[in-house]
Amino acid sequence: MARLALVTGGQRGIGAAISEQLQKAGRKVVASYAGNDEAAAAFTARTGIPTIKFDVSDFDACKAAVAKIEAEHGPVEILVNNAGITRDGTMKRMDRGMWDAVIDTNLGSCFNLAKLVWDGMSARKFGRIVNIGSINGQAGQYGQVNYAAAKSGIHGFTKALAQEGARVNITVNAIAPGYVDTEMVRAVPEDVLQKIIARIPVGRLGHAEDIARGVCFLTADDADFITGSTLSINGGQHMY
Ligand SMILES: NC(=O)c1ccc[n+]([C@@H]2O[C@H](COP(=O)([O-])OP(=O)(O)OC[C@H]3O[C@@H](n4cnc5c(N)ncnc54)[C@H](OP(=O)(O)O)[C@@H]3O)[C@@H](O)[C@H]2O)c1
């Protein structure tokens, strides 16, 4: 039986590439999303991968969604915590709402979903969890105290949870992407983007597929000795 992977934010951007590569690797995949019904419908039509809409920052919504997914498709054996947002601003401009939204969506979601699949994974003695962090959680970034804190938190969360999962064959790893050509990065002003690209040694933005390749590697059945690690995929921009 193919193992079931849940990819949050899995119907567009980096998440879509992750869902598709996991499908190609022989996994059954369910992709979640927040509200972009159009992208979800187009993604399912193109790939055959089912989608489910819920807010990853809301524990009760996650609980209902995981129950529905498991009833319809079987137990979640691979969890990719990919959904994320930015609400950038310097400290002067950042308000409490921008802070909470980014912490709850990027970091709180990792707790919510790992918590909900943890007991099942422990009982079955198999689990693969990958949390998508960021180069900006490793290095910090001007105007992103919320995002850098959330992503940095993901790296700590990963290392702590990996210790709890090790004895029951649940691996927990993180990927720290550099700048990847998705809508999130297309929102960056062009002049700023050109300056960023100039600082990437390989001379280009990442592709979503570059990140997806790392997820497939970390979630393979025989990747059981790789846990608690953060895989940087950033074109050499930051060597951590
Ligand atoms: N792009 C980069 O350069 C880069 C670099 C480092 C790290 N990352 C990280 O990689 C991940 C994916 O980034 P991306 O660039 O692919 O982002 P993206 O294109 O903006 O897509 C974000 C995805 O997350 C979903 N999402 C957002 N808020 C959600 C919520 N509250 N509940 C459920 N789903 C939610 C979105 O659903 P809808 O489509 O319904 O809105 C969408 O599927 C994020 O964690 C991001 O921080 C990205």
The ligand as an SDF file (V2000), in Angstrom:
LIG
                    3D

 48 52  0  0  0  0  0  0  0  0999 V2000
    9.4050   31.1470   -1.9370 N   0  0  0  0  0  0  0  0  0  0  0  0
   10.5230   31.2540   -1.2690 C   0  0  0  0  0  0  0  0  0  0  0  0
   11.5080   31.8330   -1.7310 O   0  0  0  0  0  0  0  0  0  0  0  0
   10.6650   30.6350    0.0840 C   0  0  0  0  0  0  0  0  0  0  0  0
   11.9030   30.7010    0.7120 C   0  0  0  0  0  0  0  0  0  0  0  0
   12.0650   30.1170    1.9500 C   0  0  0  0  0  0  0  0  0  0  0  0
   11.0100   29.4700    2.5430 C   0  0  0  0  0  0  0  0  0  0  0  0
    9.8030   29.4250    1.9120 N   0  0  0  0  0  0  0  0  0  0  0  0
    8.7190   28.7270    2.5890 C   0  0  0  0  0  0  0  0  0  0  0  0
    8.2290   27.7060    1.7470 O   0  0  0  0  0  0  0  0  0  0  0  0
    6.8430   27.5100    1.9870 C   0  0  0  0  0  0  0  0  0  0  0  0
    6.0700   27.6390    0.6850 C   0  0  0  0  0  0  0  0  0  0  0  0
    6.3170   28.9150    0.1560 O   0  0  0  0  0  0  0  0  0  0  0  0
    5.7670   29.3650   -1.2880 P   0  0  0  0  0  0  0  0  0  0  0  0
    6.6850   30.4010   -1.7800 O   0  0  0  0  0  0  0  0  0  0  0  0
    5.4630   28.1860   -2.1050 O   0  0  0  0  0  0  0  0  0  0  0  0
    4.4040   30.0870   -0.8330 O   0  0  0  0  0  0  0  0  0  0  0  0
    3.1360   30.4710   -1.6840 P   0  0  0  0  0  0  0  0  0  0  0  0
    3.3740   30.2990   -3.1510 O   0  0  0  0  0  0  0  0  0  0  0  0
    2.7060   31.8020   -1.1800 O   0  0  0  0  0  0  0  0  0  0  0  0
    2.0530   29.3540   -1.2160 O   0  0  0  0  0  0  0  0  0  0  0  0
    1.6890   29.3000    0.1300 C   0  0  0  0  0  0  0  0  0  0  0  0
    0.8160   28.0930    0.3530 C   0  0  0  0  0  0  0  0  0  0  0  0
    0.4660   28.0260    1.7400 O   0  0  0  0  0  0  0  0  0  0  0  0
   -0.9530   28.0020    1.8590 C   0  0  0  0  0  0  0  0  0  0  0  0
   -1.3530   28.6830    3.0800 N   0  0  0  0  0  0  0  0  0  0  0  0
   -1.0460   29.9410    3.4780 C   0  0  0  0  0  0  0  0  0  0  0  0
   -1.6370   30.2260    4.6540 N   0  0  0  0  0  0  0  0  0  0  0  0
   -2.3290   29.1150    5.0190 C   0  0  0  0  0  0  0  0  0  0  0  0
   -3.1920   28.8000    6.1060 C   0  0  0  0  0  0  0  0  0  0  0  0
   -3.4280   29.6620    7.1130 N   0  0  0  0  0  0  0  0  0  0  0  0
   -3.7630   27.5750    6.1280 N   0  0  0  0  0  0  0  0  0  0  0  0
   -3.5460   26.6840    5.1360 C   0  0  0  0  0  0  0  0  0  0  0  0
   -2.7340   26.9240    4.0840 N   0  0  0  0  0  0  0  0  0  0  0  0
   -2.1520   28.1360    4.0260 C   0  0  0  0  0  0  0  0  0  0  0  0
   -1.4700   28.6990    0.6060 C   0  0  0  0  0  0  0  0  0  0  0  0
   -2.8280   28.3470    0.3410 O   0  0  0  0  0  0  0  0  0  0  0  0
   -3.6960   29.2700   -0.6820 P   0  0  0  0  0  0  0  0  0  0  0  0
   -3.1610   28.9980   -2.0650 O   0  0  0  0  0  0  0  0  0  0  0  0
   -5.0920   28.7800   -0.5140 O   0  0  0  0  0  0  0  0  0  0  0  0
   -3.5010   30.6810   -0.2590 O   0  0  0  0  0  0  0  0  0  0  0  0
   -0.4960   28.1520   -0.4260 C   0  0  0  0  0  0  0  0  0  0  0  0
   -0.8520   26.8570   -0.8060 O   0  0  0  0  0  0  0  0  0  0  0  0
    6.4440   28.5470    3.0430 C   0  0  0  0  0  0  0  0  0  0  0  0
    6.4940   27.9840    4.3260 O   0  0  0  0  0  0  0  0  0  0  0  0
    7.5190   29.6000    2.8980 C   0  0  0  0  0  0  0  0  0  0  0  0
    7.6960   30.3420    4.0780 O   0  0  0  0  0  0  0  0  0  0  0  0
    9.6000   29.9970    0.7000 C   0  0  0  0  0  0  0  0  0  0  0  0
  1  2  1  0
  2  3  2  0
  2  4  1  0
  4  5  1  0
  4 48  2  0
  5  6  2  0
  6  7  1  0
  7  8  2  0
  8  9  1  0
  8 48  1  0
  9 10  1  0
  9 46  1  0
 10 11  1  0
 11 12  1  0
 11 44  1  0
 12 13  1  0
 13 14  1  0
 14 15  2  0
 14 16  1  0
 14 17  1  0
 17 18  1  0
 18 19  2  0
 18 20  1  0
 18 21  1  0
 21 22  1  0
 22 23  1  0
 23 24  1  0
 23 42  1  0
 24 25  1  0
 25 26  1  0
 25 36  1  0
 26 27  1  0
 26 35  1  0
 27 28  2  0
 28 29  1  0
 29 30  1  0
 29 35  2  0
 30 31  1  0
 30 32  2  0
 32 33  1  0
 33 34  2  0
 34 35  1  0
 36 37  1  0
 36 42  1  0
 37 38  1  0
 38 39  2  0
 38 40  1  0
 38 41  1  0
 42 43  1  0
 44 45  1  0
 44 46  1  0
 46 47  1  0
M  CHG  2   8   1  16  -1
M  END
$$$$
